[in-house]
Amino acid sequence: MRHYFKRQSQVASGLLKKVFFILCALPLVAVAQEWPTKPITIVVPFPAGGGTDAFARPLAAQLTKQLGKQIIIDNRGGAGGTLGASIAAKAAPDGYTFFMGAAHHAIAPAMYPNLDYDIEKSFIPVAMVANPPQVIVVNPKNVQVKNLKEFIELLKKNPGKFNYASAGNGSSHHLAGELFKMQTKTFITHIPYRGAGPAMSDLIAGQVDIEFDGLGSSAQQINNGKIVALAVASQKRAPGFPDVPTAAEAGLVGYEVSTWYGLFAPKGTPQPIVEKMIVEVQKAINTPELKVIWTTNGSDTPRLSGDAFGKFVAADIKRWGAVAKASGAKLD
């Protein structure tokens, strides 16, 4: 009999715990059902006109349609994307601020030792938004070559004569340039900007010669003939750019640098809201309208979200840390 009452007590205790957890979860469920009740801000850590913007703005427009509330893009450029990341990390975790991170933020820990945020600990990964490859582009007036082989030969014959622009110190553009120099045994001067937009403007104007850019921010300028694409740094040719060879096809085997853009929420954002945003982002990037834009900008439609996206970011941090160390890249 004693064992019977003990067993009944355990069952009752278990039921009480389940009821307790259900009651605790109800407010969160209600929050997710009501959310959003006001405009949502996405912090983009680079100036307008760059690769991050090329994907963030169409996504914001589509999410506005789906959620019925305005999605506002807040450009906060500076320090290779780390300034905007710092601002977003300190935002209220109420589901009304998100952050559009990029490959730059997997590189930053190796380049900026005193960051006041941690991309893994300060944020919750929502979803990868786009993953275009890096592309080697040149101003055709400054760099008069027909292909990547001629380009490398020109650099070897003229060490230090040419320069390359980047979206900032510690950006993927920066590390892509340093990796290229290391693999080709060439020397070109790094000129950091406050974002890919300003860097591209000066490349078009001929103020700089070369850029190792994310295809998203170069696509339009390649198509209108203002810059020339020599190769994409990926295993296969980019969607929308079938005539641009891969670096391996052009003779530089092993040079692979892809970029990515992804949505994050400040740590502490209610999980039901995060999960709802995951669903909405996946729905958005799979619409016919965004698929066309993504292809035009050289990107596939990614499927990584939540924890899987978080694991991808963690692996990328290790990868770029090794590249930074091997290449000797430093802040200029």
N, C-alpha and C positions, 0 to 999 in steps of 0.2 A: 504493500500500500504506500509505504514511504517513497519508493521509487516511482510509483505512479504519480504522486503529487509533485515530486521533483521534476518529472518529465513534463507535466502540465505547466509547471512554473516556467520551465525553459521555453516551451512553446509560446506561452503568453508574453514572455520577455522578448522573444524574437518578433512577434507580431507588433509589439509596442515600438520596437526599433524601426520596423518597416514603416509603420504609420508615421513615426517621427521624421524619417527621411523624406517620406512623401510630402508631409506638411511643410518641411523646409524647402523642398524643391518647387512647391506650388508658386511662391512669389517669383522665382526665376522664370518659370514657364510663362507666367503672366507677363513678365517684362518682355520676353521674346515675342509673345503674341502681339503685344502693343507696339513694340519697336518696329520702325522708327516713328517718333511723334514730332520730330523737328529735323532741320537740315543736318547732314553728315559732312564732316570735313575729312579729306584725304590729304595728308601732308606729303608733298613731293619735294625731296631734298635737293632739287636742282632748279635752275632758272627755266622759264618756259622755252620751248623750242628744242629740247633735248630728247634723247631716247626714252627716258622715263615718261616725259610728257606725251610722247607719241602714242603710248599705250594707256596712260592714266586718264587722259581726257575722253577718249572714246568709251572707256570702261565706265567713267563717271556718268556720261550721258545715258548709257544703257541702264545702269543701276538706278538712275533717277526715274526712268520709265517704269522699271520693275517695282521699285519700292514706294513710288509715289511721293518721295521727298527729295528735295534738291541735294545733289552731291557736289560739294564745293572743293575745288582744287586749290590748295594753299602752297605756293612755291616758296621754299625756304632754302636757297642755295648757299654753298660755302663749305670750305674745309673738306672737299672730296665727298660731300654728301653726309658728313657726320654731324654738321650743325642741325640740319633738319631732323635727323634721327634723334638727336638729343632733345629737341623740342617735342617731338612726338612721344618719346619715352616718358616725358613728364606730364603728358596730357591726362585729363581725368579718364579713368577706365570705365566710361559709362556707355560705350557703344556708339558715341558720336564723333570719335576721332579715330582714324586709321592711318596707317603709314605705308607708302609705296617704297619699299626697299628695293635694292638692286645688288648685283654681283659686287659692286663697290663696297657694300657693307660686310661682305665676307672677307674682303681684303683689308679693310680698315684696322682690325685688331693687330695685324702684323706691321702696320705703318704708323699707327697713332697709339703710343703706349699709355696715354693718359685719358682715354675716353671716359666720359661720365655716364655711359650707358653700356649695356651688353646686348648685342643683337639677339642672343639666345635667351638671356635671362630677363630682359626688360620688355620683351614682346611675346605675343602668342602668334605663331604662324597661321595664317588663314589659307592662302593659296598662291601658287605660282600663277602669274598672269600671262607672261610671255617669255620666250627663250630664243631670241634671235642670235645668230653667231656674230662675232666680231668681224669686221671687214677692214682691209688695208686700202685706204683711199688717199689719193694725191691730188694736188692742184695741177692740172695738165700743163699750165704755162711754166710753173716752177720746176716740175719734175716731168721731163719729156721722155717717157718710156712707154713701151707697148705692152709689157708684161712683167710679171714678178721677177723673172730671171734677170731681165735688163735692169730692173730696179735695184736688185741686190748688187749687181756688178757696178752700177753707178755709185752706190753708197760706199762700196769698198775702194773705189778709185778716188773718192772725195770725202775722207773721214772728217766729220765735224762741220761740213759745209751745209748740211740740211738739218731741219728741225721737225719735231712732231708735236702737235697739240694734244692735250688730254682734257678730260672733264674735271681734272684736279688731282692733286697729290693723293696717292693711294687709291685712285679709281681703277676700274678694270682697264680703261684706256692706257693708263700709265703702266700698269704691270704688263699689259699686252705688248707695249712698246719695248719695255726692258727685256721681256722674254724673246722678242724678235731679235733685238741686238745681241743677246747672249747666243742664240742659236745660229745667227748668220755671221757672228764675229764682225759686226759693223758698229759704227758710232754715229748717232744722231742725237741732237740736243733736245731735251724734254722741256716743253713750255706748258706749265699747268694753267688752266683757266678755272672759272667758277662754275663750270657746267659744260655739257656737250654743245648746247645752243651757241654760246659765245665762241667756243672753239671752232665750230663749224662756220660761223660767220667770217672769222678771220682766215680760215682755210679757203673759202670761196673767194675772199678778197685778195688772196695771195700773200697775206701777212705771215702765214706759216705754210709749210710745204706738204706735210703728211699728217694723217690722223689714223690711229688704230681705234676705230669707232664701233659702237654697237650699230648693227644694220638698221635698226629702227629709226635712228636720227639721221642716217646717211641716205636712206632709200630715195627720198624725194629729190635730193640733189644729184644722186647718181642718175636717176631717170631723166632729169632735165639737162644733163650733160655738163653741169657746173663743176663736178669732180669726177674722177675716174676710179673705178673699183678694180684693184689688181687681183684680189683673192679674198675668199671668205675663210676664216679659221675654224672650219668644221669638217666633220667626216664626210658630209654630203653637201651638195649644192643647196643653197637656201631657196625656200619657196618664193616664187615671184622673181627670182634672179637666176634663171637656168643658164645664162651665158657667162656668169662669173664663176671661174674655176675655184676649187678648194685649194688651200695652200699646198697640200700634198700633190694634187694634180699639176700645180704650177712649179713643182720642184722643191718645195720646202716641206719635206716629210716630218711629221711629229709636231708641227706648229698648230695647236688646237686651242682656241680660246673662245668659249661661248659666254654670252652674258645672259642675265635673267632679271626679270622684274617680278616682284611678289608683294602681296598685301599682308600686312601685319596689324595686330591690335595691341594696344598697350596692355602690359601684364595687369591682370585683375578684371579685365573686361568679362562680363558674365558669359559663361560657356554657351548657354542657349543662343545668345546673340552671335557669338563667333560661329556657331554651327549654322545659324540661319544665313550669315554672310557667306560662308563657304558655298552653300547651295546657290545663293544668288550670283556669286562670281562665276561659278561653273556654268550656270544657266546663261549668263551674259556673254562669256567668251565663246560659247558654242552657238550663238545666234548667227544667222547668215551674214548679217551686217558686219559684225566684228570679225568673223572669219575672213571676209574680204580684206578688211583693213590689216589684219594680222599678216596675211599672205603678202600684201603690198609692202609691208614693213619687214618682210623676210622671216616671219616667225611661224612655227607650228602652233597648235592649240594645246597647251600643257594640261596634264591631268593631275598633277601633284597638289595635294591640299592637306591641311591639318598636320598631324604628326609626321606623315611621309614627307611633306615639304620641309618640316623642321629638321629631319634627318639629312635631307639634301643640303640644307644650309650648313649644318654642322660639318659635313664632309667637305664642302666647298671652302670653309674656313681653314681646315687642315691643308687642303690642296694649295690654296693661295699663300698660306704661311710658308710652305716649302718653296714655292716659286720666288717669293720675296727674299727669302734667305739665300737661295742659290744664285739669284740674279744680282744680289747686292743693291736692290732698289732702295732709294732713300728719298726723303722729302726734299724737293727742290725749291 
